Each structure stands twice: as C-alpha cells, then as structure tokens.
C-alpha cells in the first residue's frame, strides 16, 4: 500500500494505486488502523506507522 503523509506525519492518503508523493509501505497495519484512520490515532513517520501518544477515542454521537 502507498501512504502519503505531511511533514508532521499526519496521514493524508492510503492507496493501492495512487503513488504520487507516497511511500510504499510493506509492513503490518495495526488491527484498528483503517477504522481509526480519519480520527488521527496513527501517524506515519520515518516509514513507520506509529500510534499517537495520549490519543483518546472521540465521543461520536449518531445523527
């Protein structure tokens, strides 16, 4: 999978096909990576997916 992140490690794109400004990641994704991707639980620095220290699941209420 290709991952694009900004200089702070904030993940902007995860793709099988789009590789512009991306890094090809061959490692193992955390079990909840895709479920929490848009919530900022993980960052991508130095070619590694890292959990954000102190991250707390936001309280999301249904509409």
Secondary structure in CASP SS format (residue, H / E / C, confidence):
PFRMAT SS
TARGET T0000
AUTHOR 0000-0000-0000
METHOD secondary structure of the structure
MODEL  1
X C 1.00
X E 1.00
X E 1.00
X E 1.00
X E 1.00
X C 1.00
X C 1.00
X C 1.00
X C 1.00
X E 1.00
X E 1.00
X E 1.00
X E 1.00
X E 1.00
X E 1.00
X C 1.00
X C 1.00
X C 1.00
X C 1.00
X C 1.00
X C 1.00
X C 1.00
X E 1.00
X E 1.00
X C 1.00
X C 1.00
X C 1.00
X C 1.00
X C 1.00
X C 1.00
X C 1.00
X C 1.00
X H 1.00
X H 1.00
X H 1.00
X H 1.00
X H 1.00
X H 1.00
X H 1.00
X C 1.00
X C 1.00
X E 1.00
X E 1.00
X E 1.00
X E 1.00
X C 1.00
X C 1.00
X E 1.00
X E 1.00
X E 1.00
X E 1.00
X C 1.00
X C 1.00
X C 1.00
X C 1.00
X C 1.00
X C 1.00
X C 1.00
X C 1.00
X C 1.00
X C 1.00
X C 1.00
X C 1.00
END
